[in-house]
Every structure is written in structure tokens, then in C-alpha cells.
Amino acid sequence: MPSSATLSSKVAWLRHPGSIMRSFTVFLLMACSVVESFSPNNVGAQNGEYRTSIRHRCHILPPTSPRNLERNGIFAATVTNDVSSEPWNANAQPLWLDKGLLLSSFTDGLRSNRDSQDWLCNALVERLWKDFQQQSERGLQDSNTFSPCNGPDPDMWQQLEDIDLQIEELYSKYEGNYNSSSWRRSLEMLRLQQRQQNQENNAVIELRLLYIPTALYALRKDSTNSPGKQRQRARADGKQRRNEIVAMLQDNLDGVAISSVTLDFDDGSVKQAECTIQHDTLNFPTTGKEAINDWKPHLIYVQGGNTFWLYHCMEKGDWGKDLVAACCISGDATTSSGAVYCGVSAGAIVVGNSMQTVCWKEWDDPSVAPGRESYDDWKDVRGLGLAGSFSFFPHMEDQWRSMIDGRLRELPLANQSRNDGDTAPLLCCISDEQVCFVDGQTRSVQSTGILLSSLQQASAL
């Protein structure tokens, strides 16, 4: 008797768009359902516990090809053998952000940069499609549960086939291009699919934004304001910056309901829950762990500020594991649905391999982090390591080039804990106008800035 996992893999193959067996798929599922429902091992079927696992391929919008990157003046590097030894990666498996946008400045790197906005919107629309795909799959599984002898609902099955075919059409037509026309058309198609499924014209697409301004909240010893006044101003500044992000998303994703909450890694509090469009299914988290894990944000935006304070609070609250779980590739990359990560300055540094780079300019005050109050204390501290071997150096200017030349070799190996396959340290330097794209599906780091290796010192890869 074949196991449900074996049947699931066969179903996933048969549902591949273009398969000559598609016309027999519903029949096969019905037969499989009858056999499994009478299996001696299926003791929970009569109590409604039986589930048929169904997985299928999903290509939303493709990664940018090296050819197009070259044409657009973007350098690309691919790293595949990295291993983290940090506590948030206890199994020492390679970790990559599913999709990551790293920058030095929101104003110059994102709001004023059409290419960056298109990349971000493309990634977010992909995430929304995968959400819809998973919802449709659950509906199909439920239909099979309620009537295992009849098999899944043919109409729902056909709808999933239509989703696959439409996504494949987008994939082939817009291959290698992140532009407004591709993701806007994809978003409109998603709107139509949701209306058909819900049988209503006012179906709302919701995008969930988790905003983390913790680095901005660090107290400054040189300030003439009291700690209370500093916190008050920092929170007001953070709210204004979040509003700017929401406004940018609204301008691009017309008609999408943007739900946003603010999470402070320092105390785990969740505040300022808002949505641009009120709808019946609106639901906000009440705790930090709920916000990052159960709320399933589509976009996690980590604000810049004092990098040492951000890292200290992440470590104190064990938020590293939560970020990994929320944003990293797991299992099949084509069906993975990690949140899109956007890190600004400090938010970019902490996902890199090493925290050393924040010490090089000595802009941030390390004394805010108890137990690591000097720059020397941070020499061997590792970042989350969610972009291969890369560490990140934001706010790059020509004046820092000679300093980087001298310190690049100080960066630790990406997988220093292992004796085999050690990888040379890599560094991505981005100015305020430049950005870095991390694509976990292709295990690649792509940047409009400068990519450096200790083996090719001070030269672009």
C-alpha cells in the first residue's frame, strides 16, 4: 500500500503544468482517496483527521538573470556552501533569506529608486500569490477530507490548475525582468482569481507589514534630552518613517490593504496597529512573538539606527530564531513562502556574516549594549549569516576605500566552525543610493554597489 507521502509526490508531478496526464489527475486522486480511506493505517479517517497532502510547483516571477544584471550595471555573485554556527541555526544548515532588500537609506535607496521599488513589489506580489496558492490548496484538501470516496472538488482542482498555468505564462513572458508592467499584471490576475474564488467583487488583498524600529530607539549619551524625552521622540520618528513606507506601498500596490504593526525587540511590545482599508477579516497580533510568527507578515522591515543596540535586543529576546523562521528558505524553494526582509543600515548589517563592519567607521556607540561596551568586544561577534558569506558595509563613500582595503581580511570565514569547504569572506559595500538584493531561491547576492572578496582585495567580483 503506497504511503500518503508517495501519493503526494505523484500528485505533485501530475499537476505540473503541461503534463500529458493532467486529464487523468482527478480520477487518480479519487482512486487514491478510496484506497487510503480503507487502509488499516488510516485509523483517524473516520474522525475527520485524514488529510491528503498536495504540493505543486509555483513559479511566480523569476529571479533576475545575470545577463540582465550585467546590462543594468548590477554585479552578481553566487555563494552556495555557507554554514552558520550561531545558536539560531543549531543544525548548522545553510541559511538564506527567501527574498531580501538591503540598503543604506530609505529615501535615496528605495523611495527615489524605481528599480528598487519594482524589485520589492515583485517580491511582495510573489509572496501574495503563494499565500493564495496555499489557501486554495487547503480548500482542496478539505474537500477531499469531507468526501474521501469522491475525491477533491473538481472545480477547485481546475482553479489550482488555472493558477499554475497563469503563473507559468507570466514566468515565460517576463523572464529575467523586474519591471512595473510584470508585477502589476500579476497583481491584477491575483485580484481576479480571488474574486472568482470568493464569488464577490469586493474581495480584499491584504499585505501585512511588520515594522521594527528598535535600532532607532537607542539612547544617546550625548543628548541633552532626558531618556524619556529621547524615547518619545524616537517613537514619533519611527511612526513617521513607517507611514512613509506604507505610503510608498500604497502608491505602488493600488487597492491592496496594507496592515502594519510596530514591534520593538527591546521589550517585545506591539503597537500602532493600523490598516489602510477596513475589511471583515482584519486581525492584529497582540504580542511580539505572535506578530513575527503567527501573524505571518509578508514584509519585515528593520529600521536603521544603533546597530549594537539592535543586535543586543535581538540576542536578549532570542529574536534571531524568529527572523530565521519567518524570512528564510525552507524546503522546496519554489513553494517556500518566507517574508520579504528589508533591512536599512543596521538592519542590513545584522543579517550579514560578521558584525565587525559596524566598528570600522565607529559611528555607532557600543556602550549601549551591556557586556559588549567597546568596539573590541564585537570583533568576533557573528551576524545572522542569512546572505551566504557576505557581510555588509552601508553608507559607503570613497573616503572609506583604503580603510576597507586594510580590514577586509579581518572578516571571519563564513563557515569557520567546519574544516572542509571554508569560504573566503565576502563584503558588499553600498552607498546611500545603492542597494543589495538577496535571493535565497538562487542562493545569490546581487548589488548595484561593490562586491569584494579577501582573495580579490578591493576589486569587484
N, C-alpha and C positions, 0 to 999 in steps of 0.2 A: 504493500500500500504506500503510495508516494506521500511524503510529508507535505504539510501546507507550505513550507518554505520552498520545496521543489516546485509545487504547483504555482507559487507566486512568481518564481523566476521564469517559468514557462509563459505565464500570462504576460509578464513584462516584455518578453521577447515578441510574443504575438502582437502586442499592442504597439509595437514600433511602427510609426507611420511608413506606409509603402509596402508593408508585409503582404505577401500574396495570401496569407492565411487569415487576414482580418475578417473576412466574411464568415469564418467558422468560429470566431473567438467567443461569441455569446453562447453558442452551442456547447463549446468546450467547458466554459465556466459553469454552465448548468449541470453538465455531467460530473464535473469535479465536485460541485456542491453536493450532489446526491451521494456520491461515493463517500466524501468526507463526513457527511451528516450521519452515515451509518457505521462509521469507523469506531471500533471499540475504544480507541484512544480519545475520541471526541466526547468525553463524559460531560462536558459543560454545555453542549449544544442545546439540550432541551431547556436549559435555564437562561438561554439568550446570551451565553458567554462566548459563543462561537464567532470567530472573525476570520475572514479570508483576506490575507494581506495582499494588496495590489500595489505595485510600483510600476511607473512608466517613465520613459525618457522625457526630459524637458529642456529644450534649448530656447531661451527667451531672446536675448540679444547677445551676440558673440563678443569675445574678447578682441581688443584691437590688435590687428596683425602687425608684425614687425615692419612689414613694407609700408603700411600707412603711418606708423610711428616715425619711421625714417623721413617720410615725405613731410610730416608735420613738425619736424625738428625735435622729436622726442627720442631720447635714448632709452633703450630697454635692456634689462639684464634678467636672466632666469637662474634661480637657485633652487635645487631640489633635495639636498641631502642634509638639511639642518635639523638639529635636535636640541631641544631646550632641557635644562636640568633644574628649572625653577619649581617651587612647590605647587604652582598652579598647573604644572604639567608632570604629574607624578610618574606617568608611564613613559616619559622621555620620548614621546612621539613627535614627529614634525608638526608644527603649528603654523597655520596661515590664516590671516583674515580672509573671510569669504570675499568681501569687497571692502577696500579701504582707500579713503582720500585723505592724504596728509598734506598740510600746508602751514605756512608761517603766519598768514594774515587772511582773515575772512574778507576784508574789504578789497584787498588787491588780488588775492589768490582765488577767490570764489565769486563774490558779488560782481566784480568787474571783469570776470574771466568767463566768456561764453563757453569755451571748451570744457572748463571745469564743471560748469553748471550742467552741460549736456551729459558729461560722464556720470555725475551724481544722479541726475534724473533717470538716466538709462538704467543705472544700478537699482534705483528705487522702484522703477516700473517692473524690472525683472523680479524684484522681491515681492511686489504686489501680485504678479502673475503666479508666482509659486504658492502664495497664500491661497489664491483662488483655486489653484490646481489641487492643493491638499484638501480644501473644503469639499471640492467635487468628489475626490476620491473617498472621503469619509461618507458622503452621501451614498456613493455606490456600494461601499462596504455594508452600510446599514441596510440598504435594500436587499442585499444578499442574506443578511442576518435574519431579517423578518420572514424571508421566504427562501430558505436554502434549497428546496427542491426545484423551485422555478428559476433560481439564479438571479443575478443582478438585473436591475431595471434597464431594459434595452435603450430607453430614451436617454437615461443618464450616461449609459455607456457611450452612446453616439455623441453626446455632448463632450465627453472627455476626448473622444477621437477628433472632434472638431477643434478643440483647444490645441491638441498636438499638431494638427495639420496647419492651423493658422500660425502657430509659433514657428513651425518649420519654414513656412513661407517667408516670415519676417527674417529668419536666420539666413536664408539663401539670398534674399534681396538686399539686405543691408550688411552683409558680411564685412567685418573689419571697420565699420564706420559708426562712430558715436556722434550723431547729429540730431537736431531737433525733430526733423521730419520722421525719423525712425521711431524714437520712443513716444512721440506724440501720437503717431498712428497706432502703436502698440497699446497705449493707454486708452484710446478710443475703442479699440477692439475689446479690451477688457471690460469697458463700460457696457458695451452691447451684450457681452456674454453674461455679465451679472444681471442685467435686466431680464434676459431670457430665462435664467435660472430662477430668479425671484419672482418672475411674472409681474413686475411692476416697473413703471417708468422712472421712479424717483429713488432707485437703489443707490446707496451711498458707498463710495470707495473711501475707506479710512486709512490714513497713513499715520503711524504712531512715532512720535519723536521723543526720545529721552535725552534731555539736555543736562550735562554735568559740568557745572562751573566751579568745582572745588578749588582748582588752582588759582582762580581769581579771588578766592576768599582768604588767602593767606594774609596774616597781619604783617604790616611793615613797621620795623623798629624806628625807621627814620621819619615816620609820620607824626605830625603834631596833633592828630586826632586821637581820641580815646579808642580803645579796642571796640567798644560798642558802636561808635560812630563809623569806624572803618568797616565793620561788618554790614552796617545798614547801607552804606554807600556801595559796597561790593555787591550786595544782593540787588540793589536797584540797577547797577551797571549790568549785572548778569541778566536780569529780566529784560532790559533794553536790547541786549545782544541776542537773546533768544527771540525776541519779537522781530528782529531784523532777519533772522534765519527763517522764521515762519513766513514772513512777508515775501522773501525770495522764493520759497517753495510754493506759495500761493500764486505768485506771478507765473511760475512755470507749469505747475500741476493744476490747471484750472478746473474747478469743480470738485477737487479732492478735499475731503475733510481732514484737516491737519490737527490731530490731537497731540498735545505736548504737556509734559511734566518735567519739573526740575528735581534732580537727585543730587544731594550733597554727600560725597563719600565720607566726609568727616563724621557725621552722626547718623547717616543712613536715612535722613528725612526726605520726604517727598512733598513738594509744594507747587503752588501755582498751576494747578490742573486746568487746562483750557482746551477748547476745540473751536475751530473756525466755522464749523457747520454743525448745528444740533441735529442729532438723529436718535432713533429709538434704541439702538444697541450700544450707546455710549457708555463706557465703563472705564474708570480710572483706578490705578493702584493706590494703596494706602501706605505701603512700606517700600523701602529701597530694594530689598531682595525680590519683592513681588514685581516691582517696576522693571527690573532688569531681566528677570527670569520668566515669570508667569504672564506678564503683560505682552510679551513678545514684540518689542519695539522694532520697527523697520529701520530706523536711523538712530544710532547712538552718537551724539555729538559731544566731544570732550574739549572744553574750552581751554585756552591758554592762560598762563599766569605763572605762579611759582611752581616749577616742576618738582622741587624737593617736597613741597607740601602735598602736592597731588599724589606722589608716589607713597609718601608716609601714610596718608589716609587710605590709599588703596591697600597697603600692607596691613594696616591696623584693622580694617574691616573685611579683609580677605576678599576684596573685590576683583582681584586678578582672575580667580577661577570663574567668577560670574561673567567677566568680559570674554574670556576664552569660550565659555559655553554659549554665550549669546552671539558672538561675532565670527567664530572660526569655522572652517570647513570641517564637516564630519561625514563620513561615509561617502556615498556617491556624490561627486561634485555637481553633477547636472541636476540633482534633486535637492541639494543642500540649500537651506534657507536661512543662513545666518544674517543677522542685522548688518546693514551697511555701517561701517565705522568711519567717522570723520573726526580727525584729530588736528587741533590747531596748536602749533608751537609745543607747549608742554604735552598736549595730547598726542602729538606726533612722536615726541622723544620716548615716552613711556612704552610704546609698542615696539620699539627697536630692540636690538640685541644688547646694547650697553647703555648705561646711564652716564658714562664718562663725558659724553659730548656736552651735557648741560654745565659741566665745570669749566670748559675751555674758555668761554668768554667771561665767566664769573659775573654774569648779570643777576642770577637768582641768589637769594640769601639762603644758605643751607641750615642756618641756625634755627629755622622754624621747625626742623624735623628732630625731635628728641632722639638722642643716641647716635645721630649722624650729623653733627653740627658744624663740621668743617668739610672743605672740598676733598681732602684726602680720605675721608670716611666713605666717599662714594666711588672710589677708584675701581673697586671690584664688584660693584652692585650691577646686577643684570636687569635689563628691562623685560617686558613680557615676551619678546622674541617672536612676534607674530608676522614678521616680514622676512623670513629666511635669515640670511646672515647680516642683514642691513641694520645699521644704526643710523640715526637721523640728526642732522645739524640744520636747524631752521635759522631764518634771518641771515642767510649767507650774504656776505659782501666781499669785495676784492681785498679789503684790509685783513681778512681772516685767512687768506690763502696760504701764506707762508707758515702761519701757526698750525694750520691743518696738516701741511706737509711734514711738520716735525712731530705731530702727535698721532698721526693715523695708525702707526704701527703699535701704539699702546692699546688699541682696542683688542679685547679678548676674542679668541676663536669662537665661532658660533656654537660648536659642539665640543667644547673643551673637556667635557666630562667623559668623552669617549676617545679611545686610542686610534680608532680607524676612521678615515674619511674626514679629518679635521679640515675645516673650511676657512680660507683666508677672510679676515674681517673686511666688510664692505661698508661704505659710507655714502649716504645720499645727502647732498647739500642743496638746500632750496632757499632762494631769496623770497622776499615778501610777495613777489609777483608769480613765483613758480610753485608747482605742485608735484606731488608724487602719488601715483596710482598703484595700489596693491591688489593683485588678482589671485586669489587662492585657487581658483579653478585651473589656472595655467601655471601656478607657482611662480609668478613673475612680479618684478618691481619695475615700473615704468615712470620716468620722470622728465619734466622739462628742465630740471636742474642738472647738477653734476653728480655722476655716479663714480665713486673712487674705490680702488682696491689697494690694500697694502702691498700687493705684488705688482701693481702698476701705479706707483705713488704719484698723486697729483695729475693723473691723466684720466680722461673719461673712458669708461669701458667701451 
